[in-house]
Amino acid sequence: MRPKKLAATFKISASTLRNYEAKGLIPPAERSVNGYRSYTDLHAAYLACIQAMAPAFGMELTTEALHFLRQDKTHDALWVIREKEVALYEDKEKLEKLIEDIRLQLNENTSPYPKERFTINKVSELTRVPKSTIRYWEQAGYVIVKRDPENRYRCYDGAHLLKIRLIQMLQNTVYSEETVKFKQSIATAEHTDLQMLMKIAEKIRTYQDKRIVSQMCGISCLYRLIQLAKKAPI
């Protein structure tokens, strides 16, 4: 198959196709006697895999997995993918707990935290978010925190912690227009507006459900590629 035809099939440019080859994401194309590249069904399977996996796992992890596959390290490729699946499941569990905590605060005025004020050290301990990350989120406008007038220390309350946990749900996500909108919504929401935080959390839960489907599609394409590569290695 000629480069232009293969590129058109996957709605990419010929230069993108050459870039994938240069970076080792697809096998080198064979050359005809006149020097033209010639691609096969195996190359098409690699491209299908890239387009299915990148939205689900990110281009960096997709590249890592395909490099392992090119090196005949199939199990290594599968394990790096499984790690991302596990991370999504763990995020799902954290989000369900967060939604329950927000619901308790809304309906029963019951905070999951015993104190009214927290230092950044305690916030980091409770949320397992590094202090440097919390400070970055403050600078980015995701979290607005007042300071103690005497010692100038940051003063967080329980609602701040709920919002920080909500931002945390986006740390392992793949960059997309949807995740950008989530971050914008979180940035504009007041940490005391628990109704809004709940709406955002529920939308992220729907997004997680879509991600697991997307991951399964990517894994399915990867499995088909592995089987084809065994039959027609290059």
N, C-alpha and C positions, 0 to 999 in steps of 0.2 A: 504494500500500500504506500502511495506517495505521501510526503509530509502534509501537503495542503489538504488532501482528502481526509487524513486522520485528524488533523487539527480542526477541520470544519465539522467533523462528526461530533467532536466534544466541545465545540464552540470556543476554541482557544486559538491563539495565533500560532503561526509556525515558529516564531521566535520563542514563545513559551514552551513549545514542544522541544526545541533545541536546548532551552534552559534546563528543563527537566532531565534531559539526557546528560547534560554537562554536570549536573549536580548528583547524578547517580540515582535519581528516582525511578528511572526506567532503564532497561538494558540498552546498550549501544545498538544503533541501527546498522544493519548490514549495508554495504555499499555495492552498487551495481558497477559494471565495467566503466561506465562514464562518470562515476563518482557520486551519483544520486543516492540519497538515503532511501532505504526500503524498510517499511515497518510491517509487523505481523499481528496476528490476533493476540499474541501475548502482550505486545505493546498496548494494544487497545484495552486489554484487561488491566494493565497497570494504570492507565489513565482513568478507567472507570473506578478503580479502587481509590485513586487520589481524590476524585471528585465526590466520592461517597464518604470517605474518611475525614477529609479536611474540615468540613462543617461540624462534624461530630466530635473530633478529637483535636483539632487544630493542626496547622501545617507542620509545626515543629515535631510533634509526636508522629504524625503521618510519615514525615521524612525519616525519622529514626526507625520506625517499623519497616519501611520499605528498604532501607539500607541493610537492616538485618536480613531481610528476605533475599536481597541480592547477594548477600554473603553466605547464603544457605544456612542461616541461623533462624529457622522457622519458629522454634520455641521461644527464642528471645523476642521475636516480633510479637508473638501472641501474649507474652507476659507483660510487655510495656503497655499493650492495649488493655489487658485485664486490670492493671493498676489504675487506669483512668476510669474503668467501669466501677471499681470499688470506691474510688473517690466520689463519684456521682451518688452512689448508694449512701455513703456516709453523709454527704451533703443533704440528701433527702431526709435522713433521720434527724439531722440537726434542724432542718427547716420545720419538720413536723413538731418538734419540741418547741421551737420558737413560736409557731402559730398558736400552740396551746398556751404558752406563757402570755402572749398578747391577749388571747381570749380571756384568760383568767383576770388579767389586769382590767380589761374592758368591762366584763360582765359582773365580776365579783370584787373588783378593786383589790385583788390579791396580787402583790408583787412577788416574783420568784426570788427577790433579793431582800435580805433582812435589814439592811441599812438604807438610809436616805441619801448619803453622800459617799462618794468613792474617789480615791486618788487614782492617777493613771496607772500606778503599779498594780493596784487592786483590780482595776478594769482589765488590764492585760492578763492577770492571773485568772480571773473569772471567765473571760472570753477566749483565752489562749491566742489572742492577737498580739503580736509584738508591739511594744510601745512606739517604736519608730513608725510602724504602720498606722497606728492610731493618730499620731501626730501628723502624718502625711494626709490622712483623711480629713483632719481638722483644717489643714492648709488648703486642701482641695474644696472645702466647703460642705463636705458630707455631714460633718458633726460640728455643731456650734456649742462651745463650752464656755461658761463663765469662770472667772478666777476668784479665789478667795482674796478679798481686799487687803488682808493683813500679810499673808505670806506669798500671794500671787500663784499659789498652786491651782491647777485645774480642778474643778469640782464637777463630778459626774453624778447623775442620779440613775435610778433604775430604768427610766425611759431611754436614757442615753445608751445603756447597755443593750437594750432591745434593738435600737437602731444600729449599733455597731455589729451586732450579730446578724442583722439583715444585710448589711453591706458585705459581711464575711461570706454570705451565700454566693456572691458573684466572683470570689477570688479564683475559683477553679473553672470558670466558664470560658468558653471559646469566644473570642471577640466577634461581635456581630452588631447589626443595627439594633436588634432587640435588647442586647445586654447594655448598649449605650443608653437606650431609653430608660432601662431600669435604673441605671446610675443617675441619670438626670432626675428621675422621679424621686429617688432617695435623697438627692441633694436638695431638692426644693421642699421636701416634706419636713415639717417641724417634728422634732423628736417626741414632743408631747401629743402629737396628733396620731393617736394609736389606731384610729379608724383607717387613716391613710396607710399607716405601716402595715396593717392587716391586709388591705387591698393589694399592696405591692407584694407582700409575702405570698398571697394566694396566686397572683399572676406568675411569680417565680416558680411556684409549685407546678403550675400548668406548663411552664417552660421546661422544667425538669422532666416532666412526662414526655414532652416532645424530644428532648435530648436522648432519652433512653431508646426511643424508637429510631432516632438518627444513628445512634451508636450501633444498634443491631443491624441496620442497613449497611453501615461501614464494615462491620465484622463479616457480614455475609459476602460482601464483595472481596474482602481480604481472603476469605476461605476459598472462594472460587479461583482467585488468582493463585493461591498456593497449589491447588490441585492442577491447574493448567501449567504452572511452572514445572511441576514434577514430570509432566508428560512431554513438555517441549522446552527444556532448558536452553538458555542462550549462553 
